[in-house]
C-alpha cells in the first residue's frame, strides 16, 4: 500500500511540474513584448547536467507511474474475472445439487411407498416410475460428461453440407409426436447458388441444431409456428430457429446458455438445463456465435452465425 501511495505522489508531482512548465511557456509568450523571442540561459556544464538529469528523471517517473497504473487496471480486471468464475462455479454446483436431489427425493418417496403399492397391486407402475427417474439421472450425468469432454476434445475439421444436415434434422424430428401438432418449416435458398459448406464436425453440428429445434418444440403449443432458416451473409453462414411459442423472461436471457440453468418458463417441462449450454460449446468449437431475441406474446428467435468454408 505504501508503494502505491508513493507512486501516486510521484505521478501527481510529475503532472504538476509539466502543467506548471506549460503555463510558464504560455505566459511568457502572452506577457512578453512581441519583438522579444529570444531566451538566453548561461550555465556551467554541471548545471546543464543537473537540469537534463532532472528532466530525464521526471520523464522516467511519469513513465513508471503510467506503467503502474496500467498494471493496476490489469490486476483489477483479472480479479473481476476470477470472481465471476468463482460465482459461475458456485451457481453450477448449486444447480447440479438441486437437480440430483430432486430426482433422489422422488426415488426415496417411491421406495418408501413400495409396501403400500404392493398391496394395491400397482407394483409394476411404481417400478416403471423409479426406472424413469434413474434414466433421467443417467441422462443428466451423461450430458454433463459429454459437455466436459467437448471442451477438451480435438475436433475434426471437414466440410459439412448445411443443406443435407438440416434436411436430416427435419427427418429426425418428424418422428416426435409433438412435431405433427406444430407448423414446422425449413427454408433454404435455391438461387443463385447453394449455401457454402461449414468447416467442422458434422455430428456435433447436428447435435447443436437438434437441441435448438427440440427446445423450440418444447416451448411451443399445438398450432404454433417453428421456422428454420439458412442463408449466406457475406462470408458467413447464418442459421435461424424462430418460433411463436412462449417467450423467454428478460431476466433469464443473460443466463440461458449457462450449465443447468432453467428459466421461469421451464418449470413443469422435461429437461436438464444443458441443451443450450451444449449448443454454445459446439459453436465456440466452430468459431461460431449465437444470439437470442424474445418478445412476450410473440416468440423467440435464435441466430447462429458461422464462418463458411469457401
Order of alpha helices (4+ residues) and beta strands (2+ residues): alpha-alpha-alpha-alpha-beta-alpha-beta-beta-alpha-beta-beta-alpha-alpha-beta-beta
